[in-house]
């Protein structure tokens, strides 16, 4: 186990470091590229007539004026030339100079300007990843094609969310998922993990080995309760870098059949109203940080409803909607809002559900990975991946099949 | 090329005018246009009513275009053009105006470029320059044109063995030429040692490889030889011109530009060869583009460009007088006027009206323009050969 660094201390009278984001104006076509980059895909526009790939994003094929569609393409490349930018008029980049960038010839055809990893130079082969910059827009980042990538590259760190030494709040650590997340964050080197414990206090929690790990601080927290939330945040007692919202209220039941209005209200209170409370309270804290992030764990049932879990799915749909708006708000502050979709989890709430189910530890690992990769949207497990693929290809058909 | 362009019969180019540049100006592009027109009127005697053709280039006149300028400046032209081509706009203005005069659509065409440079206006104009830049250039470090040309320079140096010393020779020569030009913003002597020791901006581009943005205006008149003579204006004829946009899109990096597509036709139409050129005024936003033009315009082979630079004197009294006013690298880059100052200087040398020292026995000038980095390279290129009328 690595030794934990002492927590950052801040002079309350010192002028805060102003945070800037990278230039954010983009064309509509570029936004379409960013939407795909958010899923971790490497895509280029390809002509439906001549099949040639093009970049930067256009509105017509430059070879035959045919229609362009987005397609996954190989991401190999060769570096043609490079520069180190040492002056800039942009406030964000001025904070991060010098900045290495270059031009690559993509195996897929076009040439492109890229951010250049420190281990790469001219004539090297590279794997180009489509990542989201601090303004939330897609950018090409050239990385070494093989071997372990040095994640301490200062430019790459701008595209990811480092966990080592950071202060993280887990909104509900009393569940199987929450405990696994606390463990994964601890293993990843987080400096302080504030573990929200849903009241009432349980005697077994006090002795739980995960909650007694070095750097883990359990606090009572119910995000539905504003007083509880304020008290918990006051106990953070310093900068807060990352919030992981694991709170959810999973209960079965339909709309007119086997419906329980009390459970339904609680589901909405946790997934929607609780989300808003948590986001409101944490946003200013995260905005002051160099690598602020908010990760939301969300059910893939949010995409198109679920007959057997109608209330839960509806609450999660509301959460997804709020999440989109919150993400947009936080882009201006350079705070990443990441969503991690999952299907049924191997926990007490999914006892009647047959496999496949996602183990809490796997979910937790996916959350840490999403942070490390800066991936805006992840799907964990077969159920969530399948749901997302079907929803993306034909949302109406998927909603119908999902609610048969 | 299926048709050979018609020669420019009965066309006279005259009255090069420069409104002295300043580093920053609180005034508008309209003000600068007015200032250079006033100077033009003093030099030629032409007033607003005489001018029946107007061609305008500017980056900072927004929201106005050439249309707004007519009313703003009291012009009633029967021929109007607006050029968004920046560094290539001088040559392009000449081409369009010459055909208009030749064909009788206009008789006295004022070609004018004016740009202001307010504090912080460079950053703003950069941020809104082009869609490809917003999508695929600025997000990569926001180095502006310095970064784009750093990449081109890096590739060019690797491809042709050109060194920083070679680029330094070009910059030092231009600075030496600028020393006699009272309007040049940078006239202090520049040594090769100082050039090499300058701070890096975007490797391998260093401080003295970069132009200084400034405010200023340039203008010239295209008319008939008869009118020029009647007004007592020294004039030049147009031997040949070329223009090309988005040439060689398949080249991964810009190691040559549009001139290379049309250069044989250019010299054939002009009826001269590079050896006949007395003054060469090329676009010089960065020395790599100067080197590129030396090859693409036919003064040397692409692969020999380093040797050519090393063995040639670019002084006003040298083998190949180059950018004799100091070019933009020493005189300053006044936005779109930067694409006109090569034209006015080329004219001045053969009309024997230099701002500084005169190129001995100058009769023929070649002027070359390069403009508009839309994404990763300059898109617009053009060149013109001018000969003094007897």
Interface residues (C-beta under 8 A of the other chain):
Chain A: X22 X23 X25 X26 X27 X29 X30 X55 X56 X57 X62 X80 X81 X82 X83 X84 X85 X86 X87 X88 X89 X90 X92 X93 X99 X100 X101 X102 X103 X105 X111 X112 X113 X114 X115 X122 X133 X135 X137 X139
Chain B: X122 X123 X126 X127 X128 X131 X132 X134 X135 X136 X137 X138 X139 X140 X141 X142 X143 X144 X146 X147 X150 X151 X152 X154 X155 X158 X199 X200 X201 X202 X203 X204 X205 X249 X252 X253 X375 X376
